[in-house]
Amino acid sequence: MVKRRLLEMGLDVPLVADIHFSPAAAMEAALYADKVRINPGNFADAKVFAVREYTDTQYDAELERIDEKFRPVVMRCKERGISIRIGTNHGSLSDRIMNRFGDTPEGMVESALEFAALCRNYDYHDLIFSMKASNPKVMIAAYRLLVARLDSLGWNYPLHLGVTEAGTEFAGAIKSSVGIGSLLADGIGDTLRVSLTADPVKEVEVAWEI
């Protein structure tokens, strides 16, 4: 087990499990990890590129279905005292969100807030948000909109910054600097990750420079 091996090596850095598609995998990871990341766009939600109009009743029914699969993960994380990162990704918004909000920063934010509301229904608040996109302009807009929405709701949660699939060591460093740097200049962001198609050590070096 990764967590046990890390502790045996004297490394107590928190272990984050990045989960896509599988609620069962999230349940298992929540037994060992210190944080579980779920993607609202593909956690118990369909993406079959269907074109349909959702009535309010149909939309709410989909949220109830998601709640049934997400609630056990929330309760396990709450029992263990670990956190959940609600990590919206611009490239994997669900059909439900796409059909109501489009492929937009607004859709990214609404997707995340829906899952946060489900968590809050169970008095679970150990949340962190991310709004990642490979386009820095979309990423910046999504984070700024999320901050505005959180402020309007009176919710205060930390933000994890990143430009996903930023690119090569050179191009990716530029895109990450633009996206992450702009938000840090706004006073937005608590943690960050640089994603490069390069040696992971380079990701750390660029992150430190930012």
C-alpha angles and dihedrals in degrees: 000000000000096000093052092048091051092052091047087055090052093251113137097170108138115265116226121200112209107207129189130178099347123090087182090058090049090052092051094045091051089065092065113013126086093222133017120209116205127184111222090206095066107016103110090327127113128241109182095135090247118169111219141129116243119214115216089255093052091046092052091047090056090052090051090052091050091048091057091058098036098046095073090053091049092049093048092050090047092050092050094043094236129135136246124217112210098210113188115192122200091216096055109044113150123251089247092058094039092053094051104033105015128223092316144122086252090059091049092052095045090050091054095044091052090059092043090053090053089053092049090052086069095044091252115144107159091114137141125185134215129183104191128180134159089232108074092207091057091044093050092047092049094051093046091049091047091053090051091049093047090050091050090051094045091239120144117195132148122257129224112207129210147137104225121223088002094172139236125357093270103035093036092052090054094048092046092048091051095047102037095033094053091053094045088052087055090053090251122135141053104194132013142198128198114211116202136163088235141080107317088234087068089056090058093046093052091046091054091049091051 
